[in-house]
Amino acid sequence: MNTGPGWADKGKGYYVKIGAPKEIFPGENRVAMTPDSAVQLQKLGYECVIETGAGAAAGFSDEAYTAQGVTIAKTGAALFKEVDIVAKVRPPSEAEAKRLRKGQLLISFFYPAANEALMELAKDKGASVIAMDMVPRISRAQKMDALSSMANIAGYRAVIEAGNNFGRFFTGQITAAGKVPPAKVLVVGAGVAGLAAIGTSTSLGAITYAFDVRPEVAEQVESMGAEFVFLDFEEEQQDGAATGGYASVSSPEFAAAQLAKFRELAPDMDIVITTALIPNREAPELWTKDMVEAMKPGSVIVDLAAERGGNCKLTVKDEKIVTDNGVTIIGYTDFPSRMAAQSSTLYATNIRHLMTDLTPEKDGQTNHNMEDDVIRGATITHAGEITFPPPPPKVAAIAAKPKEKVKEKTPEEIRAEEVAAFKAQTKQQVILLGVGAALVLSVGLIAPASFMQHFIVFILSVFIGFQVIWNVAHSLHTPLMAVTNAISSIIILGALIQIGSSSLLITVLAAAGIFMASVNIFGGFLVTRRMLAMFQKS
């Protein structure tokens, strides 16, 4: 039984304490625990603690936390001393890392490749660290994927910031004062942030274009109402997709073709949003100085890769600049923090889902299972050892295979196929007519003349009805149900002719034919009427 700090007897067992300190990074407004997430963590058996004022910048008061049974710690140092699990947003500062103790668990963004000294310090302290930026991108871990949660917000906010600095409409308008053309927006990179930017841009009415080195995302882009920018380059299919759905490093030849395409697009674009990043590398330079100079005055560039050096050559991290030719370049790195309430809610939910996996028994006691793909992949220090980089997950994220390019047919090829199809259809009809004629002739040789009169009417009715309906496109059967049913019931003409026959049997069969054909005709119109009524406004 653990009776150390952070354990309290509540009559139901022993519970671990989890706490969220106030973020000390300048301008950071997010918080790793919200009142709602605290309720869910308590259901897992945890006691929740938060530093006073930690949620104020995100709109969560201390009173809102205490109303949900959360304990308020007076200082960050007191919170680190009291809790067993520390949940943060930003990587810890050196001072915060020094507060860690043996057996304590830290959960936060960490970026271990860029913070080796902090990782060593956490290891020396004997603390375990789970980096939220290292959660593997597999299906089971989507609910914990904080990078995607924050990227989604960043993509949305990038369009809002662009619109705020653009100074004109996104959507086109025709007014008495004149015509306003829609804005043209180019989104470079169709990951989570890029798709969020595309969705926001198209919903605002802009003509949106998108580019990505992975051609398999073209369908996603087009389904959101944007136009995918393709490159006529053979290696695009080979170099585009990397393990886990991330983009990989492009070949020099592909990169050159890519830049040439951007130079072609630059003069026409009003807004450019760049989101391209490659794991564990500096951001690739995709928007060069000459492209910026080619853009129109008043245009806007939002560089979501600014924290990793930027996709635009002229981007200045955490600043907004205006170039000599009047192009605004935004290099902010705190887009999620600018929507702190929403970001905190999503991030706290990601952490809560992680804690659910860490607490399989829901008894307030963590089980740091290093055999679990998600937990092992995100853990960078544990049991006094550095466990970064992790092994590949047993279940890898598999990027969709690019579709094979279909060669467009020339007009001559299309015409040749149409002629061949016509000849085949004509041959088939000639054969059917020949077989039918032979059948009628054979029956005529042995049957009486009165029977042949009825038989010929029957054959002609079936043949005409079949030929008329067979040539109606299948896609038209539903909207033209009443009409096609009426045409198919052409056989009623034969029944009407035969109903006056002297034969009782033929008269009964003709009457039955008229009845069934009438049901077919009027039933078709009735069904169509009901279908149309579904689309009428009440």
C-alpha positions, 0 to 999 in steps of 0.5 A: 500500500502506497502511503506517500504524497498524493494518496488519500483514504476516502473509504473506497481505497487509495487514490492517485492525485493528478494536477495541472499547473498554470502554464508559464510560457509567455502568451500561453492561455491553454490549460491541461485540465478543465472542470468537465475533464476533472469530472471524468478523471474523478470517475476513473478514481483520481483526485484532481488538483489545479494551481490557482488561476491556471484556467483563468486565461481560458475562461475557467475560474477557480470557482468552476473547478471547486464546484466540481470537487477540484482542489486548488493549489496556491503555487506551481511548486506546491502542486508538483509536490502534492500530486503524482501525475502532472498534466501540462500543455507546453514542455516543462521549463528547466525549473519545472523539470527539477521539481519532478521526483522519482515515480512521478508521471509528467504528461505534456507536449515535449518534443523530445528530439529538440529537448534532449537536456530536459529528457535527461533531467527527467530521467535523472529525477526518476520520473516518467514522461509521456509526450503528447506529441509522440502519441502514435497515429493509429486508429485506436489512438485517435482520441488521444491525438493532441497534435491533430486536435491542435492542428485542427484549431490552428487551421481554422484560426489561420483562415480567420487571421488571414481574413482579418488582415486581408481586408476584403470579402472571401465570397464573391458578391454582385451589388448595385455598386459593382461586382466583387470577385471571390478571394483565391486561397491556396492551402499548401499541405492537406494534413489535419491543419490544411484540411481544416483551413480548406473547410473554413475557406470554402465555407466562407465562399473563397475559391480554394486550391490545395496542394500536397505531395501525397496524391491520395489526399486529392479526393479528400480535398475535392470532397470539401469543395476545393480544387487539388493542384496536381503536378505532371511529375512521374515521381509524385506517386513514389515520393508522396506518402510516408509511414503513418500518413505523414509527408516524406522528403521529396526528391530534388527534381520533384521539389523543383517542379513543385516550386515552379508550380507555386511560381505559376500560381503566386500572382493569382493568389490572394491568400496562401496558408502553408502547413507543410511539416516533416517529422523531426526536420525543419520545415521545408521552404516552399514559398520563396522570396520571388513568389512573395514579390510576385503576389498582389499588394494586400495579399496575405500569407499565414505560415503555420510552420513558423515554429519549425523555421517556416515554409515561407522564406520571409516568415518571422517567428511570432511576428506579423510583417508587411513586405515592401510590395504590401504582402502581409506575412503572419508567423504566429505560433500560438494559434491554438492559444488564441482560441484557448477555451476550445483548445483547452477543452479538446486537449484536456479530453485527449489527456482524459482518454490517455488516462483511461488507457492508463487506468484499465481498472478505473480504480485511481491507480495507473498501469504504465503498460509498456507493452501497449502500443500507444503508451509505449510509443508516447513514453520517452522516459520511464523507470530511470531510462530514456525510452525515446525513440520508440519502436514502430507500433505493431499496428502501423498507420497505413496511407491509402495507396494512390490510384493509378492514373487513368489515361484519357481517351482521344476523340478517335478512340471514343468514336471507335468504341461507339462504332464497335458498340453499335455494330455489336448491338445491331448484330444482336438485334438482327439475330433476335429478329431472325430467331423470332421470324423463324419461330413465328414461321414454324408456329404458323405452319402448324397452328390455325390462322385464328391463333396466329392472329393473337400470337403475332399481336402478343409477340409485337407487344412484347418486342416493342415494350422490351425495346423501348424500356431497354434503351432508357438509361438506368439512372433515369428509371427512378426520376421517370418512374411514372413515365417508364411504367407507362411505356412498359405498359404498352402491352395494354394495347395488345390486350385491348385489341384481344378483349373482343375475341370470340374465345372466352379464355382469350377475353379473360386473359386480355382483361387480366392483362389490362388490369395488371397494366393499369396497376403498373401505370397508375401505381407508378404515378402514385409512387412518383407523386409521393417521392416528389412530395418528400422534396416539397417545403412544408 
